Amino acid sequence: MNIRKPIPSLSSNSVTLAALLGIVGGFLDAYTFISRDGVFANAQTGNIVLFAVHSVSGEWRESIHYIPPIMAFILGVLLSEVVKIPSIREIVFSYRRSILILECIVLFIVGFMPSSVPNIIVTTCISFVSSLQISTFNKLDKWAYNSTMTTGNLRTATQAAYAAFVEHNPEAKIQFKEFTLIIGSFLFGALLGTLATSYFGNKAIWLSSIILLISLILYHKDRGYIRKKLLNTKEES
């Protein structure tokens, strides 16, 4: 008698999906840092600070360069909210799946951009993708997490470690394990992004697009969208 092993759940707040997205987050940071002159495109803190620094120094032309990534980030957040509107959700069927598809497409297009393309265009595209991912996939079980930045995750993991090993809280042990996995996934993604970008240059970003595509396929299968579609077709007929 063959016993089939259960397939890991890939719901929107599963640790499996969070780990895959964490790999993408780390990959993109390493990619932009290496291929785009030391720029981190995932977080907007640096862009806001640099905008302020250049503005105070009277370097208006330089300060303007930091506005597009910030605006792209805001646009991504707004788009992730718009697709949650009931009438829009009916059209896209699964807004989370649609966001993953959009991320794949944007990163695939970025891979065709040569080094001669201004850094601001690439970082703006990646800022847009980052905001989509942050806004759409931000729950790990019942805890908030971030797949494109690791500072908050590191804080949460440290707090959970204290609660788990000092206060002997069983739930904190689970939280510590899951957030440690996310941090490790981000680190692995950064290592992978560094190696891939060093060897393959700008086209290395296609690897992150492939990881997102794998996430999309697994998510699609896990949520049973094919079965639901077939059932709906039979009911209509």
Residue, then its C-alpha position, 0 to 999 in steps of 0.5 A: m500500500n503506497i502512502r502519499k506524503p502530504i504536499p506542503s500547504l501553499s496558502s497565502n500565509s503559509v511558511t512555504l510560500a513565505a520562504l519562496l518569496g523571501i528568496v526572491g526578496g533577498f535575490l532582488d536586493a543582491y541583484t540591484f546592489i551588484s548590477r546597479d551601482g550599490v542600490f537597494a531597490n526593495a526598501q524606500t527608507g534609503n530613497i527618502v533619506l537620500f532625497a532629503v539629503h540632496s534637497v537640503s544640499g541644493e542638488w535638485r537634479e540628484s534628488i529628483h532621481y529618488i522620486p520615481p522608485i518611491m512613487a512606484f512603491i506607492l502605486g504598487v501598494l494602491l494596486s494591491e488594494v484595488v484588486k481586493i475590491p469585490s467587483i475587481r476580484e470577480i474579474v481576476f478570480s484570485y487577486r494574489r495569483s494575479i499579483l504573482i503573475l504581474e511580478c513575474i512579467v515585470l521581472f522578466i521584462v527587466g531581464f531584457m534591459p541592458s546595462s545602458v538603461p539608467n539605474i532609475i528605470v530598473t530600480t523603479c520597476i523592482s520597487f513596484v514589484s517589491s511593494l506588490q509583494i509586501s502588500t499582498f503577502n504579509k502574513l505568516d500564520k497569524w504573524a505579520y512578516n516582510s519578504t523583501m526586508t529582514t530587519g522586522n523579521l530579525r526583531t520578531a525572531t529575537q523576541a520569539a527566541y526570548a519568549a520560547f527559551v526563557e519563558h518556555n512559550p510553546e507558541a513562541k517556539i513555532q514563531f521562532k522557527e518559522f521566522t528563522l526560516i524566512i530570514g534564512s531564505f532571504l539570506f539564501g536569496a541574497l547569496l543566490g542573487t550575488l552568484a547569479t548576477s556575477y555570472f549572468g549579469n542583468k539576465a540573472i533576474w530571470l531566476s527570481s522570475i522563475i522562483l515566482l513562477i514556481s510559487l504561482i504554480l504551486y499556489h494555483k495547485d494547492r488552492g484547487y483553482i483547476r478543480k473549482k473551474l471544472l466544477n463550475t463548468k459542469e454546474e453551468s452545463 
